[in-house]
Amino acid sequence: MAPLDLPSSRCAAVVVSFVFLFLYFSLFFENGEVEANQRVFLYPQSPKVNSIVSKQYRTAYHFQPPKNWINDPNGPMYYKGIYHLFYQYNPNGSLWGDIIWGHSVSTDLINWIRLEPALDRTTPSDNNGCWSGSATILAPDSPVILYTGSDSSNRQVQNIAFPVNLTDPYLTKWTKPAYNPLIEPVGDLNSSEFRDPTTGWVGKDNLWRIAIGAELQGKGAAILYKSKDFVHWVRAKDPLHSSSASGMWECPDFYPAVAEGDGSETKYVLKMSLTETGMDYYMLGKYEEDRDAFVPDNVVDDYRLWARIDFGKFYASKSFFDPQKHRRVLYGWSSESDSASDDVAKGWAGIHTIPRTIWLDNSGKQLLQWPIEEVESLRKDEVHLQDIDLNTGAVFEVKELKEASQADVEAEFELYNLERAEPLDPNWLLDPQKLCEEQSASAPGGVGPFGLLLLASDDLVEHTAVYFKVYRSQNSYMVLMCSDQRRSSSRPGLYKPAYGGFLDVDLQKERKISLRTLIDHSVIESFGGGGRGCITARVYPEALCTGSTYLHAFNNGSTTVKISTLKAWKMRRAKINENISIRS
Ligand code: DQQ
């Protein structure tokens, strides 16, 4: 067809376009000048509310793929100098569905190279989804993946996958044997509540063990399986552990945690993700190898009193032992707090938190978490303030931190006087989130509320308050830590709770509470009391789109609190989705 030989419908379109162009130019140009206020809009005008699709809500140094939906981190491991991160990924959109395993690799857990997906929905035992699972490095050094497949009958079955080429440093391609599935939901197992195998461990009898999350006769459970060869698995008579205090345990994680120092204090950790709350919980205890049972230090029959990995928007976390740095590293999925239609408009949903080192407190009673040291390589433009008294009602702007949407802040608050600490009502321990909502950052108190206002607009109408309040409990003190999203954004349709939890800080010994926050556009990760309590929050301030955001410290308690030090850095952008040419 010659270039101007158009079919009649295309001719009509061209004629209409010429008419519009004529109208456009005759209306807009008078005396050769554009009349800006007489526009005829051929296309919809941009809305007054800043669009959720603003690039300002995408993170700059948290892990997220270029587009689409992600959820749980899967199979993290270190293998021959490379860290591998797999993740639940929808290649077809920004809502959950069509789940496969995305794959990225890194040498520092902060900058990532994006590879082709590791597991796709290609077999009868996973054609409705390649769901969560773990990697295990079998002796001498061959990595394998165990994952849950949603099979062609929508049953949850457990499958295995192997790297195609062990000399490929990135383990780019994975293959699934025809003998999958390895484990099926038979007997008393419910085929829709049986998923997420853990990393394997070896017992004294040289048999491999794994645990699989389940709901068994209404109880949350980690079902134990044993194997000689990692392929043929036999279910143990009893679960590793179960509890009638909750339903389904998703993404169980089981590992030893070591205290700092000589490492003599070791406890076992059983972590479970509860569907009823969308939160991650853990128990500390011992592993009785002879009985193959995890025995918690304290049996608590109300999950509201179980220890939490994070009090905020954080779920389905997974850890691995990093042999290079002799540390256990954990990361979790932080879902969006906007609506599903917002996610469709944005074209993306879900991020992973900055990996955290996780270890046992010397008391042996709780886990501590801290962002991995590698994240500090992104810091620049240090601000350092010292000895600032925050009197009652003080709001102190950290003016030196120009533009606070991509920052790392470390503050230490010194408490002069604990006498005005209000008494603790033990019932509050059941629902600290409600307490944070009722006793907000602006409600006057005794010792606190004091803390930081993050991602604040210039008029402070928008801000996320991350703060502490001290309560007296018999002869000691309890510290409430809150991250209040209720004023984080003036956008409609967002989920804006006030998250919170109690921290076990020995204030009689040390009259200081520290707060570290990683701020990255739509995420704020906060670590209170040296990592005793963590709160991840997702926020979408309008101020991010319209101008700058600011950092303030405040105190609404009736006693003065001192900021003994405050260090803040701007954070560089990490390389999150570097491409490589993929070799076959
Ligand atoms: N996500 C996966 C499941 C897991 C859940 C499916 C937890 O395997 O139980 O995407 O978020």
Boltz pocket constraint, residues with backbone or C-beta under 6 A from the ligand:
constraints:
  - pocket:
      binder: B
      contacts: [[A, 71], [A, 72], [A, 88], [A, 99], [A, 131], [A, 132], [A, 133], [A, 148], [A, 195], [A, 196], [A, 250], [A, 251], [A, 315], [A, 316]]
      max_distance: 6.0
